[in-house]
């Protein structure tokens, strides 16, 4: 049997997962990428997932007061699937 604390943690984890999935879908519907951060990439880089399923590595940096991005590379289909599945698993998404 779960304690009250364990039940509350489970509820919060489901809410978090639901929020992440909602943001991801909203970005895709608005033709925007979804940022997946990873400690396996150098600082300033992230995975940008697009609605069509492809994922790019991009670097974010500043030039004066402006924020710029620089394309690094597209992931292969297998790499993209691995990143997507790992992200979903870590965040309780299905």
C-alpha positions in Angstrom: 0.0 0.0 0.0 1.3 3.5 -0.9 1.8 6.1 1.8 0.2 9.5 1.4 3.6 10.9 0.5 4.1 8.3 -2.2 0.7 8.9 -3.6 1.3 12.7 -3.7 4.7 12.1 -5.5 3.0 9.8 -8.0 0.3 12.4 -8.7 2.9 15.2 -9.1 5.0 13.0 -11.5 1.8 12.4 -13.7 1.1 16.1 -13.7 4.7 16.9 -14.7 4.6 14.3 -17.5 1.2 15.7 -18.7 2.6 19.2 -18.8 5.7 18.2 -20.7 3.7 16.3 -23.3 1.3 19.3 -23.6 4.2 21.7 -24.3 5.7 19.3 -26.8 2.4 18.9 -28.7 1.8 22.7 -28.6 5.2 23.4 -30.0 4.7 20.9 -32.8 1.2 22.4 -33.6 2.8 25.8 -33.8 5.6 24.5 -36.1 8.2 25.0 -33.4 10.8 22.6 -32.3 10.8 21.0 -28.8 14.1 21.4 -26.9 15.5 18.3 -25.2 18.4 19.1 -22.9 21.1 16.6 -22.3 24.2 16.4 -20.2 25.8 14.2 -22.9 26.2 17.3 -25.2 28.7 20.1 -24.7 27.4 23.1 -22.7 25.2 25.4 -24.8 24.0 22.6 -27.1 20.6 20.9 -27.2 18.5 18.5 -29.2 15.8 20.2 -31.1 12.9 17.7 -32.0 10.6 18.7 -34.8 7.0 17.6 -35.6 8.2 15.5 -38.6 10.3 13.4 -36.2 13.8 14.6 -37.1 16.1 15.9 -34.4 18.9 18.4 -34.8 21.7 19.3 -32.5 22.0 23.1 -32.2 24.2 25.4 -30.2 22.7 28.5 -28.5 25.0 31.5 -27.9 24.7 35.2 -27.4 26.0 38.0 -29.7 25.7 41.2 -27.7 22.1 41.2 -26.4 20.9 38.8 -29.1 20.4 35.0 -28.7 21.6 33.1 -31.7 21.5 29.4 -32.7 23.9 27.5 -34.8 23.0 24.2 -36.5 25.5 21.4 -35.6 24.0 18.4 -37.3 20.9 16.2 -38.0 20.7 13.0 -36.0 20.2 9.7 -37.9 16.8 8.1 -37.6 18.2 5.6 -35.1 19.9 8.3 -33.0 16.7 10.4 -33.0 14.6 7.5 -31.9 17.1 6.7 -29.1 17.1 10.3 -27.8 13.3 10.6 -28.1 12.7 7.3 -26.2 15.3 8.1 -23.5 13.6 11.6 -23.0 10.1 10.0 -22.8 11.3 7.3 -20.3 13.1 9.8 -18.1 10.0 12.1 -18.0 7.3 9.5 -17.6 5.9 10.0 -21.1 4.4 7.2 -23.2 
